[in-house]
Amino acid sequence: MRERFFTPRLRVKSLDELNVWLIDKCVAYAKAHRHPEQSDQMIWQMFEAERSNLVPYAGPFDGFHSVPASVSKTCTVRFDK
């Protein structure tokens, strides 16, 4: 990914500008390259065929939870007694 989309290094003014640029590049790549397993189809065609089975975006995911913990001299992390 880094070499495919980020070489040379990009200069963008905002995260939104970067996201729009990335979407355009990803869609262009998917439309121009064949699917690795279904070589008679393009990646974009396979995506469109499977789109109805994808889980819709429901907003930000709070998957991070921070808990204070102590660490011993042997690097053992102790939490919840």
HUFEN-V476348 format. One record per helix or strand of 2 or more residues. SS is the DSSP state (@ for helix, = for strand). FROM is the first residue (numbers start at 1). TO is the last residue. Records with the same first field share a line. If there is no record, write none. Layout:
SS: FROM-TO + FROM-TO
//
This chain:
@: 2-5 + 15-32 + 43-53
=: 70-71 + 77-78
//
